[in-house]
Amino acid sequence: MIWIIAGQNKLADRFSQWKSYLFPLCKCEQVIYPRSAYVTFDRRGVWNPAIKVNQKVKKGDLLGTLTDFFGNEIKKYYADYDGTIIYYIAGMCILEGDEAIAYGIDE
């Protein structure tokens, strides 16, 4: 797997649409969540996340929108619990059955 960091690879400059999916390296505090939740997609399409890693979410917050390749909304996904985003898939293409978001549940 190759991680491209903006400004350190000419490929990132050539494909500017990828820049919104690139994450800077960060030092994060280690946290153990006794419970976690995963969002599994029941349809396929283009994933447009509305979240960031380590972002706090509340039950009912928008996690992102799934659209078709023409930008027509298919479905919006919302948090089922209060928690913290652990990871999410930054790639655009989502297939049915993909687990693309994980968040630790705050208790």
Residue frames as qw, qx, qy, qz and C-alpha x, y, z in Angstrom:
[[0.000, 0.891, 0.454, 0.000, 0.00, 0.00, 0.00],
 [0.426, 0.208, 0.003, 0.881, 1.32, 3.46, -0.85],
 [0.145, -0.831, -0.421, 0.332, 0.39, 6.51, 1.20],
 [0.398, 0.498, 0.177, 0.750, 0.71, 9.79, -0.65],
 [0.284, -0.674, -0.349, 0.586, 1.28, 12.87, 1.48],
 [0.328, 0.907, 0.233, 0.125, 0.36, 16.17, -0.22],
 [0.001, 0.955, -0.295, -0.013, 3.44, 18.11, -1.27],
 [0.464, -0.539, 0.692, 0.125, 5.74, 15.09, -1.06],
 [0.521, 0.114, 0.802, 0.270, 4.71, 13.28, -4.21],
 [0.128, 0.230, -0.383, -0.886, 4.17, 14.67, -7.70],
 [0.132, -0.307, -0.898, -0.284, 1.35, 12.16, -8.21],
 [0.083, -0.633, -0.621, 0.454, -0.74, 14.07, -5.66],
 [0.036, 0.517, -0.093, -0.850, -0.18, 17.25, -7.65],
 [0.113, 0.053, -0.743, -0.657, -1.25, 15.58, -10.90],
 [0.343, -0.436, -0.790, -0.262, -4.48, 14.24, -9.43],
 [0.074, -0.270, 0.321, -0.905, -5.79, 17.16, -7.40],
 [0.692, -0.336, -0.258, -0.584, -9.14, 15.46, -6.78],
 [0.784, -0.145, -0.569, 0.203, -7.32, 13.01, -4.51],
 [0.215, 0.375, -0.436, 0.789, -6.01, 15.73, -2.22],
 [0.555, -0.436, 0.105, -0.701, -9.19, 15.78, -0.15],
 [0.950, -0.190, -0.201, -0.143, -8.57, 12.11, 0.69],
 [0.638, 0.323, -0.484, 0.504, -4.99, 12.53, 1.87],
 [0.617, -0.768, -0.167, -0.043, -4.32, 12.62, 5.58],
 [0.176, 0.750, -0.517, 0.374, -1.33, 14.26, 7.23],
 [0.641, -0.062, -0.694, 0.322, 0.59, 12.14, 9.68],
 [0.368, -0.692, 0.123, -0.609, -0.46, 12.88, 13.24],
 [0.211, 0.128, -0.854, 0.458, 0.37, 11.77, 16.74],
 [0.617, -0.409, -0.301, -0.601, -2.77, 10.37, 18.29],
 [0.374, -0.374, 0.678, -0.510, -3.49, 9.31, 21.82],
 [0.313, -0.026, -0.936, -0.160, -4.18, 5.59, 22.12],
 [0.557, -0.111, 0.301, -0.766, -7.75, 4.91, 23.19],
 [0.067, -0.066, -0.992, -0.083, -9.43, 1.57, 23.83],
 [0.561, -0.081, -0.053, -0.822, -13.17, 1.46, 23.14],
 [0.414, -0.044, 0.867, -0.274, -15.03, -1.42, 24.83],
 [0.558, 0.527, 0.635, -0.083, -17.66, -1.25, 22.08],
 [0.051, -0.344, 0.428, 0.834, -17.48, -0.16, 18.47],
 [0.623, 0.558, 0.435, -0.333, -19.90, 0.23, 15.59],
 [0.289, -0.149, 0.668, 0.669, -19.38, -0.43, 11.89],
 [0.535, 0.536, 0.117, -0.643, -21.43, 0.99, 9.05],
 [0.429, 0.034, 0.829, 0.358, -22.12, -1.58, 6.34],
 [0.313, 0.327, -0.248, -0.856, -23.40, -0.29, 3.02],
 [0.586, 0.286, 0.732, -0.196, -26.50, -1.91, 1.61],
 [0.616, 0.762, 0.193, -0.051, -26.05, -0.36, -1.84],
 [0.681, -0.048, 0.232, 0.693, -23.20, 0.53, -4.16],
 [0.226, 0.933, 0.220, 0.173, -22.18, 3.96, -5.36],
 [0.428, 0.510, -0.243, 0.706, -19.85, 6.90, -4.75],
 [0.560, -0.599, -0.460, 0.340, -19.09, 7.64, -1.08],
 [0.138, 0.685, -0.052, 0.713, -19.00, 11.29, 0.02],
 [0.548, -0.360, -0.602, 0.456, -17.88, 11.33, 3.69],
 [0.159, -0.844, -0.096, -0.504, -18.97, 14.15, 6.01],
 [0.762, -0.644, 0.044, 0.054, -16.58, 13.05, 8.78],
 [0.335, 0.722, -0.558, 0.234, -12.90, 13.05, 9.69],
 [0.737, -0.066, -0.607, 0.290, -10.78, 10.60, 11.70],
 [0.341, -0.149, -0.570, 0.733, -10.95, 11.28, 15.47],
 [0.268, -0.306, -0.135, -0.904, -14.08, 13.40, 14.99],
 [0.190, 0.179, 0.794, -0.548, -16.68, 13.15, 17.76],
 [0.326, -0.220, -0.588, -0.707, -20.16, 12.28, 16.50],
 [0.417, 0.023, 0.572, -0.706, -23.53, 12.24, 18.22],
 [0.346, 0.331, 0.878, 0.021, -26.37, 9.84, 17.52],
 [0.375, 0.795, 0.452, -0.151, -28.11, 11.11, 14.40],
 [0.063, -0.750, 0.334, 0.567, -25.12, 13.05, 12.99],
 [0.783, 0.597, -0.071, -0.157, -24.58, 12.73, 9.24],
 [0.711, -0.371, 0.481, 0.355, -21.66, 10.40, 8.44],
 [0.093, -0.325, 0.601, 0.724, -21.87, 10.88, 4.69],
 [0.676, 0.465, 0.152, -0.551, -23.89, 10.47, 1.54],
 [0.502, -0.008, 0.786, 0.361, -23.88, 7.74, -1.09],
 [0.457, 0.623, -0.044, -0.633, -24.55, 8.97, -4.63],
 [0.860, 0.358, 0.329, 0.154, -24.59, 7.44, -8.07],
 [0.620, -0.054, 0.270, 0.734, -21.87, 8.33, -10.58],
 [0.155, 0.622, 0.366, 0.674, -23.91, 11.32, -11.76],
 [0.071, 0.193, -0.384, 0.900, -24.17, 12.85, -8.28],
 [0.599, -0.397, -0.305, -0.624, -27.76, 11.81, -7.58],
 [0.312, -0.405, 0.675, -0.531, -28.27, 10.99, -3.91],
 [0.583, -0.069, -0.788, -0.182, -28.92, 7.32, -3.17],
 [0.691, -0.580, -0.431, 0.018, -28.83, 7.30, 0.63],
 [0.040, -0.749, 0.397, -0.529, -27.57, 9.25, 3.64],
 [0.740, -0.162, -0.603, 0.248, -25.88, 7.45, 6.52],
 [0.315, -0.767, 0.153, -0.538, -26.21, 8.63, 10.13],
 [0.157, 0.323, -0.816, 0.453, -24.50, 7.68, 13.39],
 [0.661, -0.406, -0.579, -0.251, -26.45, 5.19, 15.49],
 [0.692, -0.548, -0.320, 0.344, -24.48, 6.03, 18.66],
 [0.097, -0.967, 0.235, -0.014, -22.41, 8.79, 20.25],
 [0.906, -0.168, 0.193, 0.338, -18.76, 8.08, 19.56],
 [0.115, -0.776, 0.413, 0.462, -15.45, 8.87, 17.88],
 [0.812, 0.549, -0.139, -0.138, -14.58, 8.06, 14.27],
 [0.722, -0.425, 0.473, 0.272, -11.76, 5.49, 14.23],
 [0.231, -0.225, 0.660, 0.678, -11.46, 5.11, 10.46],
 [0.638, 0.571, 0.335, -0.394, -13.41, 5.38, 7.25],
 [0.661, 0.224, 0.529, 0.483, -12.85, 4.41, 3.65],
 [0.008, 0.670, -0.077, -0.738, -11.68, 7.42, 1.69],
 [0.174, -0.011, 0.770, 0.613, -11.96, 5.77, -1.72],
 [0.409, 0.124, -0.095, -0.899, -14.86, 6.87, -3.82],
 [0.625, -0.001, -0.632, -0.458, -16.27, 3.51, -4.98],
 [0.427, -0.199, 0.711, -0.523, -18.37, 1.62, -2.42],
 [0.429, -0.020, -0.824, -0.369, -19.76, -1.84, -3.05],
 [0.750, -0.413, -0.128, -0.500, -22.74, -3.43, -1.39],
 [0.923, -0.280, -0.236, 0.119, -21.59, -5.12, 1.82],
 [0.493, 0.424, -0.338, 0.680, -18.52, -2.90, 2.34],
 [0.519, -0.740, -0.319, 0.285, -17.80, -1.86, 5.93],
 [0.463, 0.601, 0.039, 0.650, -16.54, 1.64, 5.31],
 [0.163, -0.699, 0.229, -0.657, -16.81, 3.37, 8.70],
 [0.664, -0.303, -0.622, 0.283, -15.83, 2.35, 12.22],
 [0.105, -0.661, 0.213, -0.712, -16.38, 4.38, 15.34],
 [0.320, -0.062, -0.800, 0.504, -15.79, 3.75, 19.01],
 [0.392, -0.685, -0.487, -0.373, -18.92, 4.06, 21.11],
 [0.016, 0.408, -0.459, 0.789, -18.72, 6.51, 24.00],
 [0.576, -0.446, -0.682, -0.065, -20.14, 5.07, 27.18]]
